[in-house]
Amino acid sequence: MEQPRQKFSFPLPRGLDEVPQSEVMPFKSKKVKLLKSPAFYLIITTGALVICLFVLGNAMRADYQKDDAAGFLADFRYFVLITIFLIVMMIDFGIHAYCHSDKPQLFILPPFLFVVIFLRSPLWNLIYPVFESLSIKNDSLWIIRMWDMFTGPGLREELVKALPALFGAFLAMQPAKLKWLPDKLREWMIVRSPLDGLLIGIAAGGAFTFSETGWQYVDQAFAGGVKLAHGDFLAGAGSGIMLVIPRALGDLGEHSAYSGIFGYFIGLAVLYPKSALRLMLIGWGVAAVLHGFWDSDFFGIVGITIDTVVISTLFVFCMLKARQIEMTRFKRGLETFGSIVVGLEQSHVFAPVPATPPPVPAATPVQGPAQVAAPVPAAHAATRFTLASDTGRTAVSSTTRPDFAAIFAAGAAEVKAEALTHPSDPSVLGLRNLGSHSWYARLANNSIQQVEPGKTLKLVAGTSIDFGGGLVARVLAE
């Protein structure tokens, strides 16, 4: 006998027929903040630049009809620069999102702009002859050509691209220096770890692709196309575009990969200051060798293919290891930066202990020997530390609040903090940043940890904390 067919049932949401107004008109929602979303700025900027590309395309057509070679070339150069910038920025933003860096995405702009300005300034012309003097300039043998490419484009260009990351490493290893630097710029530029160095290196590499392709190689390709077509501007533009697309898309396997690898080793140097010079030389050498091998044209397309595979593999290894260090050692990158959801707070290692513990229900009397209360472990006693600087010292414990303004220099009035005990281990004491700018702590292993507003630093004897404004204090045990 056929069984009656079962009807599927599931709970219906409350108010099924009443669509919330904030879902029909998302712009009226109070649960999201548009200006906190990096995607908003990326999409708006991309849209504006695409409109510029259409305008420049119309201008090039008008120049072509008027037979204006100079105007056509000028408009075409702007067209090319915008195109390269869009491709490079999408690559950089994509890598940033994949790595889950806690820095805002716009922090890649300062190193990008620095390299572009450096390459367009007389400084590039001053540094160029220094490395050029090391070349033999004899390409009859591949090994000699490789040496020339290693000492020329390799060492020279990788050093220039590494300057922003080297500056960020200096900020991390000498936190008390450059006090005049704005806090926001310091937070953006400081290299705290291999991931910071790698991302800054990628941005610098993209800037080199932007400048080298947009101002040098495209002009050469344009002139070659015009000559081949007996003066036809459109042929020159087509030749230039055929160069721009592979060079811009290949940036991640060339310039950005070289400088990203070097930046990774610069970040390692920050974590291990005693080996800093050796690590930086290794990073510089590896990047220069890979760069030189590419430019040496070893076995033509076969050599380039081999080099691309090696470069890409090594770069991905560095990127994955940088992510692993970020998550395991610093507990960063576990969630993305800049959530747009209002009220979504990141979890903290420390949390305030309630002022009054919840009442314990009375135990039922039990007949038998008297019960003796277990002694309170010594670890639960109030832990105390001292913050000491050249201008004074103050005690820190779970029952006190540091008064920086009264003990230290007048500039310390901007430093606000509170001491917190770990919710599961009262013997562990932390210092929460209640101010508006980040601190930078040098730990016992000489690594640098950034303590952002609202975050808490575990207090350990021997740690040095740069609170900003010239106040650097050392944690002493009591």
C-alpha positions in Angstrom: 0.0 0.0 0.0 1.4 3.4 -1.0 2.4 5.5 2.0 1.0 9.1 2.1 3.6 11.5 0.8 5.3 13.5 3.5 5.2 17.3 3.3 8.4 19.1 4.0 8.1 21.8 6.7 10.5 24.3 7.9 10.3 27.3 10.3 9.3 30.5 8.7 11.1 33.7 9.7 9.2 36.1 11.9 7.5 38.9 9.8 7.8 37.1 6.5 5.6 39.5 4.7 7.2 42.6 6.2 10.4 43.4 4.4 12.7 45.6 6.6 13.1 49.1 5.1 16.9 48.9 5.6 17.0 45.8 3.3 15.0 47.4 0.5 17.0 50.6 0.8 20.5 49.5 2.1 21.7 53.1 2.2 19.4 53.8 5.1 20.8 50.9 7.2 22.4 51.9 10.5 24.2 48.5 10.8 26.9 49.1 8.1 29.2 52.0 7.6 30.1 52.7 3.9 33.1 54.8 4.7 34.8 51.9 6.6 34.8 49.7 3.5 38.0 49.7 1.4 35.9 48.2 -1.4 34.0 51.5 -1.6 37.1 53.6 -2.3 38.5 51.0 -4.7 35.3 50.8 -6.8 34.8 54.6 -6.9 38.4 55.2 -7.9 38.3 52.5 -10.6 35.1 53.9 -12.0 36.6 57.5 -12.1 39.8 56.3 -13.8 37.8 54.2 -16.4 35.9 57.4 -17.3 39.3 59.1 -17.8 40.3 56.2 -20.2 37.1 56.8 -22.3 37.9 60.6 -22.4 41.5 60.0 -23.4 40.3 57.5 -26.1 38.1 60.2 -27.7 41.0 62.7 -27.4 43.4 60.3 -29.3 40.9 59.9 -32.1 40.6 63.7 -32.4 44.4 64.0 -32.4 44.6 61.3 -35.1 42.1 63.1 -37.3 44.1 66.4 -36.9 47.4 64.6 -37.6 48.7 65.9 -34.3 51.5 63.4 -33.4 52.7 65.2 -30.2 49.1 65.5 -28.8 48.4 61.8 -29.7 51.5 60.6 -27.9 50.8 62.7 -24.8 47.2 61.4 -24.5 48.3 57.9 -25.2 50.9 58.1 -22.4 48.3 59.1 -19.9 46.1 56.3 -21.2 48.9 53.8 -20.6 49.8 55.1 -17.2 46.2 54.9 -15.9 45.9 51.4 -17.4 49.1 50.2 -15.7 48.1 51.9 -12.4 44.7 50.1 -12.4 46.2 46.7 -13.1 49.0 47.1 -10.5 46.7 48.4 -7.8 44.3 45.5 -8.3 47.2 43.0 -8.0 48.4 44.8 -4.8 45.0 45.0 -3.2 44.3 41.4 -4.1 47.5 40.2 -2.4 46.8 42.4 0.6 43.3 40.9 1.0 44.6 37.4 0.6 47.2 37.9 3.3 44.7 39.4 5.8 47.0 42.1 6.8 45.7 44.2 9.7 47.0 47.4 8.1 44.6 49.5 5.9 44.9 48.8 2.2 45.9 52.4 1.5 49.1 51.8 3.3 50.6 50.6 0.0 50.3 54.1 -1.5 53.3 55.8 0.4 55.9 53.3 -0.8 54.3 53.4 -4.3 54.5 57.2 -4.5 58.0 57.2 -3.0 59.5 54.9 -5.7 57.7 56.8 -8.6 59.0 60.2 -7.3 62.5 58.7 -6.8 62.7 57.4 -10.3 61.5 60.7 -11.8 64.0 62.7 -9.7 67.8 63.4 -10.1 68.5 60.8 -7.4 68.0 58.0 -9.9 70.5 59.5 -12.2 73.0 59.8 -9.3 72.7 56.2 -8.2 72.7 54.8 -11.7 76.4 55.2 -12.5 77.5 53.7 -9.2 76.3 50.2 -10.2 76.9 50.7 -13.9 80.6 51.0 -13.2 80.6 47.4 -11.9 79.6 46.0 -15.3 82.0 44.5 -17.8 79.8 45.4 -20.9 80.7 42.4 -22.9 77.8 40.2 -23.9 79.7 37.6 -25.9 79.3 35.1 -23.1 76.2 34.5 -21.1 78.0 34.4 -17.8 79.4 37.9 -18.4 76.0 39.2 -19.5 74.5 37.6 -16.3 77.1 39.5 -14.2 76.2 42.8 -15.9 72.5 42.2 -15.4 73.1 41.2 -11.7 75.3 44.3 -10.9 73.2 46.7 -13.0 69.4 46.2 -13.0 69.6 43.6 -10.3 71.4 45.3 -7.4 70.6 48.8 -8.5 66.8 48.5 -9.0 66.2 46.1 -6.1 68.0 48.5 -3.7 65.8 51.4 -4.8 62.6 49.4 -4.5 63.7 48.3 -1.0 64.1 51.8 0.3 60.5 52.1 1.7 60.8 48.8 3.5 64.3 49.7 4.8 62.8 52.9 6.2 60.0 50.9 7.8 62.5 48.6 9.4 64.4 51.6 10.8 61.2 52.8 12.4 60.7 49.4 14.0 64.3 48.9 15.2 64.7 52.5 16.4 61.2 53.4 17.7 62.5 56.4 19.6 63.9 58.1 16.5 62.0 60.4 14.1 59.6 61.7 16.7 58.3 64.3 14.3 56.8 61.7 12.0 53.0 61.7 12.2 51.6 58.7 14.1 49.4 57.6 11.2 52.2 57.6 8.7 54.5 55.8 11.2 51.8 53.1 11.6 51.5 52.7 7.8 55.2 52.7 7.1 56.6 50.6 10.0 57.8 47.1 9.2 56.9 44.9 12.1 57.2 41.5 10.5 58.0 39.7 7.2 54.4 40.3 6.0 54.7 44.0 6.3 58.0 44.0 4.4 56.6 41.8 1.7 53.5 43.9 1.1 55.6 47.2 1.0 58.0 45.4 -1.4 55.1 44.5 -3.7 53.9 48.1 -3.8 57.4 49.3 -4.6 57.7 46.8 -7.3 54.4 47.9 -8.8 55.7 51.5 -8.8 58.8 50.4 -10.8 56.6 48.6 -13.4 54.4 51.7 -13.6 57.4 54.1 -14.2 59.6 51.9 -16.3 56.8 50.7 -18.6 54.8 53.9 -18.8 57.7 56.3 -19.4 60.3 54.2 -21.2 59.3 51.0 -22.8 55.9 52.3 -24.2 57.7 55.2 -25.9 60.0 52.7 -27.6 57.2 50.4 -28.6 55.2 53.4 -29.9 58.1 54.7 -32.0 58.8 51.2 -33.4 55.1 50.7 -34.4 54.9 54.1 -36.1 58.1 53.4 -38.0 56.9 50.0 -39.1 53.6 51.4 -40.3 55.2 54.4 -42.1 54.0 57.1 -39.7 50.6 55.6 -38.7 49.9 56.7 -35.0 47.3 53.9 -34.5 49.9 51.3 -35.3 52.2 52.8 -32.7 49.4 52.8 -30.1 48.6 49.1 -30.9 52.3 48.2 -30.5 52.4 50.0 -27.1 49.2 48.3 -25.8 50.6 44.9 -26.8 53.5 45.7 -24.5 51.6 47.2 -21.7 49.2 44.3 -21.1 51.8 41.5 -20.5 54.2 43.8 -18.6 51.5 45.1 -16.2 49.9 41.6 -15.7 53.3 40.1 -15.3 54.3 42.5 -12.6 53.5 39.9 -9.9 56.0 37.5 -11.5 58.7 40.1 -12.0 59.3 43.4 -10.2 56.8 42.9 -7.4 58.0 39.4 -6.8 61.7 40.4 -6.6 61.0 43.3 -4.2 58.4 41.3 -2.3 61.0 38.6 -1.6 63.5 41.2 -0.5 60.9 42.8 1.7 60.2 39.5 3.4 63.9 39.3 4.4 63.8 42.9 5.7 60.9 41.9 7.9 62.9 38.9 9.2 65.8 41.3 10.0 63.4 43.2 12.3 62.5 40.1 14.1 66.1 39.0 14.5 68.2 42.2 14.9 71.5 40.3 15.6 71.3 38.7 12.2 69.8 41.8 10.5 72.7 42.6 8.1 73.1 38.9 7.0 69.3 38.6 6.4 69.2 41.8 4.4 72.1 40.9 2.2 70.6 37.5 1.5 67.3 39.1 0.5 69.1 41.7 -1.7 71.3 39.0 -3.3 68.4 36.6 -4.1 66.3 39.4 -5.6 69.2 40.7 -7.7 70.1 37.2 -9.0 66.5 36.5 -10.0 66.2 39.9 -11.6 69.6 39.5 -13.4 68.7 36.1 -14.7 65.5 37.4 -16.3 67.3 40.3 -18.0 70.2 38.1 -19.2 67.9 36.4 -21.7 69.2 32.9 -20.9 68.0 30.4 -23.6 65.3 32.9 -24.8 61.7 31.9 -24.0 62.9 28.7 -22.3 65.1 30.5 -19.8 62.3 33.1 -19.1 59.8 30.3 -18.4 62.2 28.6 -16.0 62.9 31.9 -14.2 59.2 32.7 -14.0 58.5 29.4 -12.3 61.4 29.8 -9.9 60.4 33.4 -9.0 56.7 32.6 -8.6 57.4 29.6 -6.4 59.9 31.3 -4.1 57.6 34.4 -3.8 54.6 32.2 -2.9 56.7 30.4 -0.3 57.7 33.7 1.2 54.1 35.0 1.2 52.7 31.9 2.9 55.5 31.8 5.5 54.9 35.5 6.2 51.2 34.8 6.8 52.0 31.8 9.0 54.4 34.0 11.1 51.8 36.7 11.3 49.1 34.4 12.6 51.1 32.2 15.0 53.5 34.6 16.4 51.6 37.9 16.5 48.0 36.5 16.4 47.3 38.9 13.5 45.5 38.2 10.3 42.9 35.9 11.8 40.3 38.2 10.6 40.3 41.0 8.0 40.9 44.6 8.7 38.2 47.2 8.8 34.9 45.3 9.2 32.0 47.5 8.0 29.6 45.9 10.5 28.8 48.3 13.4 29.5 46.8 16.8 31.6 43.8 15.6 34.5 44.0 17.9 37.7 42.0 17.8 38.4 39.7 20.7 41.2 40.7 23.0 43.5 38.5 25.0 42.7 40.3 28.2 39.4 41.4 29.5 38.5 43.4 32.7 37.8 41.3 35.7 34.4 42.0 37.1 34.5 44.3 40.1 32.3 42.0 42.2 32.3 38.2 41.5 29.0 36.5 41.1 27.5 35.1 44.4 28.3 31.5 45.1 25.2 29.5 46.0 25.3 28.1 49.5 26.4 24.5 49.7 24.2 21.9 51.3 25.5 20.8 54.7 27.2 17.4 54.7 27.6 15.3 57.8 31.2 14.3 58.4 34.5 15.8 59.0 34.8 19.6 58.8 35.7 20.8 55.3 38.9 22.9 55.1 39.0 25.6 52.5 41.7 25.1 49.9 44.5 27.7 50.1 44.6 30.4 47.4 47.5 29.7 45.1 50.3 32.1 45.2 49.9 32.8 41.5 46.6 34.5 42.2 48.2 37.2 44.3 48.3 40.7 42.7 51.1 40.8 40.1 53.1 44.0 40.1 55.4 45.5 37.6 57.3 48.9 37.4 57.4 51.0 34.2 60.7 52.9 34.4 62.1 55.6 32.1 64.8 58.4 32.3 62.2 60.7 33.9 60.5 58.6 36.4 58.8 55.3 37.3 55.4 54.1 38.2 54.0 50.9 39.6 51.5 48.8 37.6 49.2 46.2 39.1 45.8 44.8 38.8 44.6 47.3 41.5 46.3 50.4 40.2 46.1 52.6 37.2 49.3 54.2 35.8 49.4 58.0 36.0 51.7 58.8 33.2 51.2 62.6 33.3 52.1 62.8 37.0 55.2 60.6 36.9 56.7 61.0 33.5 57.4 64.0 31.2 54.6 66.4 30.3 54.1 64.9 26.9 53.0 61.6 28.6 49.7 63.2 29.4 48.5 61.9 26.0 49.3 58.3 27.1 46.3 56.6 28.5 46.3 53.0 29.8 44.7 50.6 32.3 46.0 47.4 33.8 44.0 44.2 33.3 44.5 40.7 34.6 43.9 37.6 32.3 40.4 36.2 32.8 41.7 32.7 33.3 45.1 33.4 34.9 45.1 36.3 37.4 48.9 36.0 37.6 49.2 37.4 34.0 49.0 41.2 33.8 48.4 43.2 30.7 48.4 46.9 29.8 45.5 48.1 27.6 46.0 51.0 25.2 43.2 53.5 25.9 44.7 56.3 23.8 44.2 57.3 20.1 47.6 56.2 18.8 49.6 52.9 18.7 52.4 51.9 21.0 55.4 49.8 19.9 56.9 47.2 22.3 60.3 45.5 21.9 59.9 42.0 23.3 62.6 39.8 24.9 63.3 38.2 21.5 63.9 41.7 20.1 60.8 41.5 17.9 58.5 44.5 17.6 54.8 44.3 18.5 52.4 47.0 17.7 49.8 47.7 20.4 46.9 49.5 18.6 44.2 51.5 20.5 42.0 49.1 22.4 44.5 46.3 22.3 46.4 44.9 25.4 50.1 44.1 25.8 51.1 41.3 28.1 53.6 42.7 30.6 56.8 40.8 30.8 60.0 41.9 32.6 62.6 43.2 30.1 60.0 44.5 27.6 60.6 48.1 26.3 57.5 50.1 25.3 57.6 53.2 23.1 54.4 55.1 24.1 55.0 57.9 21.6 55.9 61.5 22.3 59.4 60.5 23.3 58.3 58.3 26.2 60.1 55.0 26.2 59.7 52.9 29.4 61.1 49.5 30.4 59.1 46.9 32.2 60.7 45.8 35.5 59.5 43.0 37.8 58.8 43.8 41.5 
